[in-house]
Amino acid sequence: MDRLEAMSMLITVMEQGSLSAASRTLQVPLATLSRRIADLESHLGTRLLLRTTRKLTLTDAGAAYVEAARRIIEQVEEAEREASGEFMAPKGELVITAPIMFGRLHVLPVVAEFLATFPAINIRLLLNDRNADLIEEHVDMAVRIGKLPDSTMVATQIGNMRTVTCASPALLAEYGMPQQPDDLLRLPCVMVDTPMPSPAWRFRDAQTSSALDIPIHSRLSVTTTEAAAQAAILGVGVTRLLHYQTAEAVAKGELEIILEAYEPTPVPVHLLHVSRSRMPLKMRRFLDFAAPQLRKVLRY
């Protein structure tokens, strides 16, 4: 029995929550996976998993063993990386993920400059507005905009991001400049259709800092932020986006930011990576290279 392989399988089972889900993730037959776990239990002389028709749970011995197994697997992986030279010289492949528009506008130029500086490192840049699971999808580092949930990940804050409300000069000339959030109730609006859409836009009272939720009835709903910005430029309505998604149009005079005094508190932006006792040099180099440049981008 390959104990390291069995440990890895057990860890995957607990991360996925079931034998069948782990079988699909590992791409091994369910019978093989079940037999390896049973062999491990037999070798240890104790039950690690409690199986019922509804769920899979660890015994006390199993919980302690999984925790130890995680440390052992991590140490083995670290030793392999060190033996291959990852800790001695910055080389190998990095997988970086970022939101689509932010990645194209701001991360890609940093990546291009980084590649020119470190010729032995290759990068896969995954641009997606969905938050990737760094462990499951084998991602080294992610740009995340917004508050982070509690986790074992390591986060380096690189700035903050405003949420802005904007409209075209032509629309404002027709309807007048809104003075307070309630004024939006008489203006057409463009909303981004998200998996969990909110019927209200939240603002912050500048005097009391209390939240102001304004129920918005959209004139147009679109599925991407770029489409929302373009619709606003065309005068369809007022839209509400992250600042970087409108910055170019604002600079060109195609959009105007309104209700600045009522903007909600800016959200943090982080570079996120999996917690490890020793970071591969290629990741350390990218973090040290990218963080200062992205901080400059976010200083507006």
C-alpha positions as CSV (number, residue, x, y, z in Angstrom):
1,M,0.0,0.0,0.0
2,D,1.3,3.5,-0.9
3,R,0.6,5.3,2.3
4,L,1.2,8.8,0.9
5,E,-1.3,8.1,-1.9
6,A,-3.8,6.8,0.6
7,M,-3.3,9.9,2.8
8,S,-3.9,12.1,-0.2
9,M,-7.0,10.2,-1.1
10,L,-8.4,10.5,2.5
11,I,-7.7,14.2,2.5
12,T,-9.6,14.6,-0.8
13,V,-12.5,12.6,0.5
14,M,-12.9,14.9,3.5
15,E,-12.5,18.1,1.3
16,Q,-15.1,16.8,-1.2
17,G,-17.5,15.5,1.5
18,S,-18.1,12.1,0.0
19,L,-16.4,9.1,-1.6
20,S,-18.2,9.6,-4.9
21,A,-17.2,13.3,-5.2
22,A,-13.6,12.4,-4.3
23,S,-13.7,9.6,-6.9
24,R,-14.7,12.1,-9.6
25,T,-12.1,14.7,-8.5
26,L,-9.3,12.1,-8.4
27,Q,-10.5,10.3,-11.5
28,V,-10.2,6.9,-9.9
29,P,-12.9,4.2,-9.6
30,L,-15.1,4.5,-6.5
31,A,-14.3,0.9,-5.6
32,T,-10.5,1.6,-5.8
33,L,-10.9,4.7,-3.6
34,S,-13.0,2.8,-1.0
35,R,-10.5,-0.1,-0.9
36,R,-7.5,2.3,-0.4
37,I,-9.3,3.9,2.6
38,A,-10.2,0.5,4.0
39,D,-6.5,-0.7,3.6
40,L,-5.4,2.4,5.4
41,E,-7.8,1.8,8.3
42,S,-6.6,-1.8,8.4
43,H,-3.0,-0.8,8.5
44,L,-3.7,1.7,11.4
45,G,-6.0,-0.7,13.2
46,T,-8.6,1.9,13.7
47,R,-11.7,3.3,12.0
48,L,-11.1,6.7,10.4
49,L,-14.4,7.4,8.8
50,L,-18.0,6.9,9.9
51,R,-20.3,6.3,6.9
52,T,-24.0,6.8,7.0
53,T,-26.5,7.1,4.1
54,R,-26.6,10.9,4.6
55,K,-23.0,12.0,5.3
56,L,-19.4,11.0,6.0
57,T,-17.7,12.1,9.2
58,L,-14.3,11.6,10.8
59,T,-13.8,9.6,14.0
60,D,-11.7,11.3,16.7
61,A,-8.8,9.2,15.5
62,G,-9.6,10.1,11.9
63,A,-9.6,13.8,12.6
64,A,-6.2,13.7,14.3
65,Y,-4.9,11.5,11.4
66,V,-6.1,13.8,8.7
67,E,-4.5,16.8,10.4
68,A,-1.2,15.0,10.6
69,A,-1.6,13.7,7.0
70,R,-2.0,17.3,5.7
71,R,1.2,18.3,7.4
72,I,3.1,15.3,6.0
73,I,1.8,15.8,2.4
74,E,2.7,19.5,2.6
75,Q,6.2,18.7,3.8
76,V,6.7,16.1,1.1
77,E,5.6,18.6,-1.6
78,E,7.9,21.2,-0.2
79,A,10.8,18.8,-0.2
80,E,10.0,17.9,-3.9
81,R,9.9,21.6,-4.9
82,E,13.2,22.2,-3.1
83,A,14.8,19.3,-4.8
84,S,13.6,20.5,-8.2
85,G,15.1,23.9,-7.5
86,E,11.9,25.9,-7.0
87,F,13.2,27.4,-3.7
88,M,16.7,28.0,-5.1
89,A,15.9,29.8,-8.3
90,P,12.6,31.4,-9.6
91,K,11.5,29.0,-12.3
92,G,8.5,26.9,-13.3
93,E,4.8,27.8,-14.0
94,L,2.6,30.1,-12.1
95,V,-1.2,30.0,-12.3
96,I,-2.7,33.4,-11.6
97,T,-6.4,34.3,-11.6
98,A,-8.1,37.7,-11.7
99,P,-11.5,39.3,-12.6
100,I,-11.9,39.6,-16.4
101,M,-11.8,43.3,-16.9
102,F,-9.4,44.1,-14.0
103,G,-7.1,41.4,-15.2
104,R,-7.1,42.6,-18.8
105,L,-6.5,46.3,-17.9
106,H,-4.2,46.0,-14.9
107,V,-2.9,42.5,-14.2
108,L,-1.9,41.6,-17.8
109,P,0.6,44.5,-18.1
110,V,2.2,43.5,-14.8
111,V,2.4,39.9,-16.0
112,A,4.0,40.9,-19.3
113,E,6.7,43.0,-17.5
114,F,7.3,40.2,-15.0
115,L,7.8,37.6,-17.8
116,A,10.4,39.9,-19.4
117,T,12.2,40.1,-16.1
118,F,12.1,36.4,-15.2
119,P,12.6,34.4,-18.4
120,A,12.6,31.0,-16.5
121,I,9.0,31.5,-15.2
122,N,5.9,30.8,-17.3
123,I,2.4,32.1,-16.3
124,R,-1.1,30.9,-17.0
125,L,-3.4,33.9,-16.5
126,L,-7.0,32.8,-15.9
127,L,-9.4,35.7,-16.3
128,N,-12.8,34.9,-14.8
129,D,-15.3,36.8,-12.7
130,R,-16.0,33.6,-10.7
131,N,-13.9,33.1,-7.6
132,A,-11.8,30.0,-8.3
133,D,-11.1,27.4,-5.6
134,L,-7.3,27.9,-5.3
135,I,-6.7,24.4,-3.9
136,E,-9.1,22.4,-6.1
137,E,-8.2,24.2,-9.3
138,H,-4.4,24.3,-8.6
139,V,-4.2,28.1,-8.7
140,D,-1.1,29.7,-7.1
141,M,-2.4,33.3,-6.6
142,A,-5.6,35.2,-7.1
143,V,-6.6,38.9,-7.3
144,R,-9.8,39.2,-5.2
145,I,-11.9,42.4,-5.0
146,G,-14.2,42.5,-1.9
147,K,-14.2,41.4,1.7
148,L,-12.6,38.0,2.2
149,P,-14.2,35.2,4.2
150,D,-12.2,33.7,7.1
151,S,-9.9,31.0,5.7
152,T,-6.4,29.6,5.9
153,M,-5.4,31.5,2.8
154,V,-2.7,34.2,3.1
155,A,-3.9,37.7,1.9
156,T,-1.8,40.7,1.0
157,Q,-3.9,43.8,0.7
158,I,-2.9,45.9,-2.3
159,G,-5.5,48.7,-2.1
160,N,-9.2,49.6,-2.0
161,M,-11.8,49.9,-4.7
162,R,-14.6,52.4,-4.9
163,T,-18.1,51.6,-6.0
164,V,-19.3,54.4,-8.2
165,T,-22.6,55.6,-9.7
166,C,-22.3,57.2,-13.1
167,A,-24.2,58.5,-16.1
168,S,-23.6,60.1,-19.5
169,P,-23.5,63.9,-19.7
170,A,-26.5,63.7,-22.1
171,L,-28.6,61.8,-19.7
172,L,-27.8,64.2,-16.9
173,A,-28.6,67.2,-19.1
174,E,-32.0,65.6,-19.8
175,Y,-32.9,64.6,-16.2
176,G,-30.8,66.9,-14.1
177,M,-27.9,66.1,-11.7
178,P,-29.1,63.8,-8.8
179,Q,-28.4,65.5,-5.5
180,Q,-29.2,62.5,-3.2
181,P,-29.8,58.8,-3.8
182,D,-33.6,59.1,-3.7
183,D,-33.3,61.1,-6.9
184,L,-32.4,57.9,-8.8
185,L,-36.0,56.8,-8.4
186,R,-37.0,59.1,-11.3
187,L,-34.1,58.2,-13.6
188,P,-33.7,55.1,-15.9
189,C,-31.1,52.7,-14.6
190,V,-28.8,49.9,-16.0
191,M,-28.2,47.0,-13.8
192,V,-25.8,44.0,-14.0
193,D,-27.6,40.7,-13.8
194,T,-25.6,38.6,-11.3
195,P,-26.3,35.1,-9.8
196,M,-27.7,36.8,-6.7
197,P,-29.1,40.2,-7.9
198,S,-30.1,42.8,-5.4
199,P,-33.2,45.0,-6.1
200,A,-31.5,47.9,-4.2
201,W,-28.4,49.9,-4.5
202,R,-26.8,50.6,-1.2
203,F,-25.4,54.1,-0.4
204,R,-24.0,55.6,2.7
205,D,-25.2,58.7,4.4
206,A,-22.3,61.1,4.6
207,Q,-23.4,62.6,7.8
208,T,-24.5,59.6,9.9
209,S,-22.7,56.8,8.0
210,S,-25.9,54.8,8.0
211,A,-26.8,52.6,5.0
212,L,-29.3,53.9,2.5
213,D,-30.9,51.2,0.3
214,I,-32.6,52.6,-2.8
215,P,-34.9,50.2,-4.7
216,I,-33.9,50.4,-8.3
217,H,-36.1,49.5,-11.2
218,S,-33.9,48.8,-14.2
219,R,-34.6,50.1,-17.6
220,L,-32.0,47.6,-18.9
221,S,-30.4,44.6,-17.3
222,V,-27.1,43.1,-18.8
223,T,-24.9,40.2,-17.9
224,T,-21.5,41.9,-18.0
225,T,-20.0,45.1,-16.4
226,E,-18.5,46.2,-19.7
227,A,-22.0,46.1,-21.3
228,A,-23.4,48.1,-18.4
229,A,-20.7,50.8,-18.8
230,Q,-21.3,50.9,-22.6
231,A,-25.1,51.2,-22.1
232,A,-24.5,54.1,-19.7
233,I,-22.2,55.8,-22.3
234,L,-25.0,55.5,-24.8
235,G,-27.4,57.2,-22.5
236,V,-29.6,54.3,-21.6
237,G,-29.5,55.0,-17.9
238,V,-27.5,55.4,-14.7
239,T,-25.3,52.5,-13.8
240,R,-23.3,51.4,-10.7
241,L,-20.0,49.7,-11.1
242,L,-16.5,49.4,-9.5
243,H,-14.4,52.4,-10.2
244,Y,-11.9,50.6,-12.6
245,Q,-14.8,49.5,-14.8
246,T,-15.7,53.2,-15.5
247,A,-12.3,55.0,-15.2
248,E,-11.5,55.1,-18.9
249,A,-15.0,56.4,-19.8
250,V,-14.8,59.0,-17.0
251,A,-11.4,60.2,-18.2
252,K,-12.7,60.6,-21.8
253,G,-15.8,62.5,-20.5
254,E,-18.2,59.8,-21.7
255,L,-19.4,59.2,-18.2
256,E,-19.7,61.4,-15.1
257,I,-19.5,60.1,-11.5
258,I,-22.5,61.2,-9.4
259,L,-23.5,61.0,-5.8
260,E,-19.8,60.8,-4.7
261,A,-20.7,62.0,-1.2
262,Y,-23.0,58.9,-0.8
263,E,-20.6,56.3,-2.0
264,P,-20.4,53.1,0.2
265,T,-17.1,52.3,1.9
266,P,-14.5,51.2,-0.6
267,V,-13.9,47.4,-0.6
268,P,-10.4,45.9,-0.2
269,V,-8.4,44.3,-3.0
270,H,-6.0,41.5,-2.1
271,L,-3.5,39.1,-3.6
272,L,-4.5,35.7,-2.2
273,H,-2.5,32.5,-2.1
274,V,-2.6,29.2,-0.2
275,S,-1.0,29.2,3.2
276,R,2.3,27.4,3.2
277,S,5.2,27.4,5.6
278,R,7.6,28.2,2.8
279,M,6.6,29.9,-0.4
280,P,8.2,28.8,-3.7
281,L,10.6,31.5,-5.0
282,K,8.6,32.0,-8.2
283,M,5.5,33.0,-6.1
284,R,7.5,35.2,-3.8
285,R,9.1,37.0,-6.8
286,F,5.7,37.5,-8.4
287,L,4.2,38.8,-5.1
288,D,7.1,41.2,-4.5
289,F,6.9,42.3,-8.2
290,A,3.2,42.7,-8.6
291,A,2.0,44.1,-5.3
292,P,3.8,47.5,-5.6
293,Q,2.6,48.0,-9.2
294,L,-1.0,47.1,-8.4
295,R,-0.9,49.4,-5.4
296,K,-0.1,52.3,-7.8
297,V,-3.0,51.3,-10.1
298,L,-5.4,51.3,-7.1
299,R,-4.2,54.7,-5.8
300,Y,-7.1,56.7,-7.2
